[in-house]
Amino acid sequence: MYADASRSTSPDPQTDPFGALEREVRVLIRRAQSTSAQTARIIHPELDASAYPLLAHIAANPGTRGSDLAAHFGVGRATVSRQLSRLHELGLVHRETDPEDTRGQQITLTEHGASRFRHARDARITMLEGALSDWEKDDVAELARLLHHYSADVVTWLGSQHGTEAVSAAAGPATT
């Protein structure tokens, strides 16, 4: 069962807003991870949890390249290449040589992939509608706006040399 959040020793948002935010982001990420594999299995029983965000990005950006996906998700090209190969094997994506640069490929969803993605996305939306059924629609819209703003700012900060150095420094010395 879920623990009663009111009994936790969470940081006080008024006195420690960044500590409170870190906790909530951590919990949100953990809960999202716990549902990611289930969502991927809605698309295809052999998919891993990383497939849904990849398919979502391809659906929103048809013709994207593997290198663009790697940059967007902050992973190596080899990782994306393996994931795309698996999605292609399962008939979910189509790869076509990029006419502007024959070294690259443009990635789109197949009809089957688009249908399976929409089904999984609709299931997630239904879950969110159920979980937040007592919320005002304006509050849901505000949460979406703030999460988008947060994500964009974190990506920008991490992309800066300052952000990379600060994250490395905060992590402390590497141990071997």
Rosetta blueprint (number, residue, H / E / L):
1 M L
2 Y L
3 A L
4 D L
5 A H
6 S H
7 R H
8 S L
9 T L
10 S L
11 P L
12 D L
13 P L
14 Q L
15 T L
16 D L
17 P H
18 F H
19 G H
20 A H
21 L H
22 E H
23 R H
24 E H
25 V H
26 R H
27 V H
28 L H
29 I H
30 R H
31 R H
32 A H
33 Q H
34 S H
35 T H
36 S H
37 A H
38 Q H
39 T H
40 A H
41 R H
42 I H
43 I H
44 H L
45 P L
46 E L
47 L L
48 D L
49 A L
50 S L
51 A H
52 Y H
53 P H
54 L H
55 L H
56 A H
57 H H
58 I H
59 A H
60 A H
61 N L
62 P L
63 G L
64 T E
65 R E
66 G H
67 S H
68 D H
69 L H
70 A H
71 A H
72 H H
73 F H
74 G L
75 V L
76 G L
77 R H
78 A H
79 T H
80 V H
81 S H
82 R H
83 Q H
84 L H
85 S H
86 R H
87 L H
88 H H
89 E H
90 L L
91 G L
92 L L
93 V E
94 H E
95 R E
96 E E
97 T E
98 D E
99 P L
100 E L
101 D E
102 T E
103 R E
104 G E
105 Q E
106 Q E
107 I E
108 T E
109 L E
110 T L
111 E H
112 H H
113 G H
114 A H
115 S H
116 R H
117 F H
118 R H
119 H H
120 A H
121 R H
122 D H
123 A H
124 R H
125 I H
126 T H
127 M H
128 L H
129 E H
130 G H
131 A H
132 L L
133 S L
134 D L
135 W L
136 E L
137 K H
138 D H
139 D H
140 V H
141 A H
142 E H
143 L H
144 A H
145 R H
146 L H
147 L H
148 H H
149 H H
150 Y H
151 S H
152 A H
153 D H
154 V H
155 V H
156 T H
157 W H
158 L H
159 G H
160 S L
161 Q H
162 H H
163 G H
164 T H
165 E H
166 A H
167 V H
168 S H
169 A H
170 A H
171 A H
172 G L
173 P L
174 A L
175 T L
176 T L
